[in-house]
């Protein structure tokens, strides 16, 4: 068998646990042509094994959908070399299959648009050639909004750069602004982004939660009048927002906003209200740490499943152009996953001191690592579209 033929041969993973909503008790999986072709038991897998299958013994490891993260770069750091290093670490050390890459561009940088465009083209062209999916964002800083349209004119210059970024990256690009810099002109900023057809990320650091909610609700009302309300396929992201007040979350409901927690937060309240919410770990942090932080939160613990989904399926829903089935391992979905060495598996619920080690099969709840607040799963490997990274 030639190396080319072997590379295309189906792979049978067995003797492990596959985190699948369709087959929650699967122990084995067949990956063929970059997709999940079959899920089932080791017993059935043994009968299916043959010369055409490459066998991979999981040694009791967990196979789960890989995580979605965020990486920020200053414009001065943006290069092909840096991009390759960042993406290799993301996949090989942290179990990421997709990243929102945020490159910060200042108002002063925009004075030399040619140089900025060249650096961005180099960076995102390199990103497009890497297996990790990169979703580009340009973050504008140095804006001094004063209520007049000229004060946010730099946003137009930033938006002009996005088509070239999209061409290099091969997917839609978004624009990020700091709410504390653009608050007096937030409606204009949101309207410009909507007219240009780009996702807007509003970073809320340094802004009181009540003030942020009021700004979003008020501007959304006016956007409705302009028929520019964010769509489900391109939600406005409220990055870094969090609040202990349920009223704040209820006010955000039906505004077309998706909240991105940038650390442990009130995920349970957000989900109970129904506000689309995901979470992103700190750069370089094992993603399971944030899941564990939410599970063991003193004020608002959630299940391990809720914490995990916020970093996988929930995160994908905030990305423009992502597949509706991304973040799942079911027959017919893309075979993108991470393999984790774990101490034990369980259905771990909020505040539970003893998890449900053996569950009623009718519940059909897939298992996840038992997170004790101290030890975390160890990454074995990351596979994107059927190929190891």
N, C-alpha and C positions, 0 to 999 in steps of 0.2 A: 504494500500500500504506500502510495506516495505521500509526502507531507501535505500536499494540497488536498488530497482525498481525505486524509485523516482529519484535517482541520474542519472539513465540512461534515464529517460523520456525526450522527446524533450522539449526545452524551447522556448517560444514565447516572444520576446522582442517587445514592441509596444509603441506608443505615444512618438516617438523620431525622430531622423534623423540618417540614416545609411549611412556612407560614402562608397559608392560602385561605381566603374566605370561601372559595368554592369547595375545597377539599381540606377542611381544617385538621384532619388526622392523617394527612399524607406523610409518608416516611421516605418517599422516593419521587423523583421527577425526571422526565426526559426532556431535553432541550434539543430542538432541531431547527435549523435555519433561523436562528436567533429568537425563536419563540418557545414558549412552554407548550410542549406537544402532549404531555400526559402527566397526571399526578395520581399517586396511589400508594399501595402498601409495598413493603419490602418483599412479601411473599409473592405478590403478583409480578413485581419487578424481576424477581428471580426466574420466573417462568418466561418472561419476555426477553431476557438477556440473550444475546447472540453475537455473532462476529461483527454485525453491522453497528453495534453499540460500543462506545468507549465508556468503560465503567469508572466511576469516581466514588470511592468510599468516603463518606462524610465523617465517619468516626464519631457519630452522635452529635454532630454540630447542627446549628440552626441555620436554615436558609430563609432569609427574609428580604422583602423589598428594600433596596438601598435608600439612603437618606438624601435629602435635598438641603443644601447649605447656602451660605452667603460668604463672599470674600470681597473685601474692599481694597482698592489700590489707588494711590495718588497718581496723577498723570505722569509724574517724574519716574514712577516705578513701572509704568506700563511698557512692556516689551515682549517679544516672542519667548525669550529665555525665561523671564519671570513667569510668564503664563504657563509654560511647560512644567516648571517646578511646582507651581501652585496646584495645578491639576493632578500631577502625579501624587503629591502628598494627599490631596483630597480623596483620591480613589484608593491608593495603596495603604494609607495609614488610618483613614477615618471612615471609610465605607460610604463615600458619597458617589452618586451616579449623576447628579445634576447640581449646578451652582448658579446662583444669581451673582454675576460679576459686576461690581459697582466701581466704576472709575470716576474719581473726583476731579472735576474741572472747575477752576476758579474763574470769576469774571475777568481777572487780569490775564489768565491763560488765553481767553478768547480773542485777545488782541492779535495773536498769531495763529489764525485759524488753520493755515496750511500745515504748520508744524503739529498742531493738535490732531488734525485729521490723519497725518502720516503715522503718528504714534498709535492712534486708535486702530487704524487699519492693520498695522503690524501685529498688534496684540490680539485682536479678534480674529484675524486670519489664522493665527497660530491656535487659538482656542477652537476654531471650527475643525481643525485637523486632529483634535484629541478626542478619545472616546467619551469623556465626560461631557454631558450636555451643558453648554454655557448659555445663560440667558443674560444679555448685556443691558446694563443700565449706566447712563451718564448722570452723575450727581453734580449739581451746580451749587457753588458756594460763593459767598461774597456779595450777595444781593442785599440791597438796602431799600426795600419797598417802603413807599411813603403814601400809598393810596393812588398815586398817579400812574398811568400806563407807562410813561418813559422809564420809571424806576425798575420795571421788570422786563425791559427790552432785552437784556442779556439772555432771557429764556428763549427768545426767538433764535438767537445765534446758536444756542445749544441744540434746539430742535432741528436746525439746519444740518447739524452734524449726524443726526440719527440715521438718515437713509444710507450714508456710507458705512456706518457701523453695522447696520442690518445686512448690507451686501456682503461685508467681510464675515460676519458671524453666521449668516444663513438663517437668521430667525429674527422676529420682532425685537425692537429695543425700546427701553423705557427711559423716562427722565425722573430724577429724584431732586427734591428741594427740601430745605429746612423750614419747617413751619414758622419758627421764630424769626426767620429772615423775610418771609413772604406774607405773613399774616394779614397785613393791611390790604394786600392785593390777591388774596387767595382765590377769589372768584375768577379774576383775570387769568391767573396761572392755570386753574383747572379748565377754564374755557379754551385757552390756547392749546393745551395738551389734547383736549377732546377734538378740536378742529383739525389738529395735525394727525390725529389717529394713533397717538402713542399712550402707553400706560403711564400713569403718574404715581410716583411714590412720595408720600408726604412723611418726613421724619419728624417725630414729635418730641425729641429730646429737648429739655429745657422749657417745655410748655406744660402748664397745669392741665390735668385731664379734662376738667370741666370746660376750660377754654378751648381745648382741641375739639371736643365734642360739639360745642356751640358753633365753632367755625365750620366744621364739616356739615352739620345739619343746615345751617343758614345758607351756605353756598350751594348745597345740594338742591335746596328749594328753588334757587334762582336757575340752576342748571336744568331743572325740570321745565321751567318756563322757556328756556332756550332750546329744549329738546336735546340736551347734551349729557343726560344722566349716564353714569358708567354702566356698562353692560356686564352680564355675568361672565362673558368671555374675556373682558378687559376691565377687571375691577380696579378702582383706585385703592392703593395700599396705604394703610396707616401704620407706619413702621415704628416700633418701639412704644406704641400706646399700651397702657394698662390702667386699670382702675379697680378699686375694691367696691365701687358703687354700682349696684345692679342697674340703677336708673341710667347711668352713662351708657352701658351696653345696650339697653333697650332703645335709647335714643339713636344709636347707630344702626339699628335694625332697618333694613329696607332703604339704606342710603347708597347702596352700590359699593360700599367700602368693605375691604377684606383687611383684618388686623393681622399684623405680623409681630408676635412677641419676640423680643430680642434677648430673652432670658426667662427665668421662672416668673409666671404671672398668674392672673386669675382666669386660667383656661376653663375651669369648670363652669364659672359664671357665663363666660362668653358662649360656650357650647350649649348651655341650658337655655340661654336667651335665643340662640340661633344665629348669632353673628359669625360669618365665616372667619375662622381664626386658624392660623398656623404658627409655628414656632421655629426659630433658628438659633442654633448654639453659637457660642463665641468662637471666633476663628481659632483653629487648632485644637478645639475641645472635642473629646469623644462624644458623639451625639447622644449616646445612652446616658450621659451625665444629666442632660437636660430632661430626658424622659424620667430619670430617677428623681430629679428635683421636683418635678410635678407630682409624681407618685407620693413623695414623702413631704409635700408641702404642709406646714403646720396650720396654715389658715384655710387652704383650699386644695386638698388632695384629689387627684383624679385616678382613674384606672390606668394601668400600664398601656392598655390598648388605646385609650384616648391620647395619652402622651405620645405614643409611637405614631399614631395616625397624624398628629399635628406636624410631625417632622417628615412625613412621607406623603400620603394621599392628600392631606390638607395643604401641604406646601405646594404640591403640583397644581392644585386648583388656583393658586395665586399667580401662576406663570402663564403668560399669554402664549398660546399655541401648543401647550402640552396636551398629550393624548388624554382622553377621559378615563382610560384604563391604566394610566401610569400610576406606579406605586402599588400595583397588585400583582400577585403571582397566581394566575388562573389559566386554564387551558385557552390558548389563543392569544394571550397577552405577550408582550415583549419580555424576553428572559433577561431582565435586569435585576440583579440581586447582590446581596453581600452574604458571605458565610461567616458565622460567628461561633467561636468557642465559648460555651456557656457552662456554668456550674449546674444549673437546674432550670426547668421550665415550669410555668404555671399560668393560671388565669388570676392575675393580681388586681384586686379591687381597692378602692380608696380606704386608707386607714386599717387595712387588714393586716393583722400580725401573723396570721396563718393563711396562706393563699390556698386556692382550690387546686390541689395537686391532681386530683382525679375528678373530672367534671362529668355531669350528665351529658351523654353524647347528643341528646336532643338539642342542647344549647348551641352546638356546632361553633364553638368559640376557639379560634386558633390560638395556640400557645405562644408565649413570649418569654424572654428571660425573666427569672425571678430577681428583682432588684432589691437588695437588702440595704441600700443606702451607702454601701462601702465598696464592694467589688463590682466591676463592670465587665460586660462581654468583651472578648478580645477578637479583633478582626483577623480572619484567616485569608480572605481574598474577596475581591470585588469583580463582578462580571457584568458587562454592559452589552445588551443585545446579543447575548450568547458568547461573548468573547471576554477572556480575562484581561484585566488592565494591569 
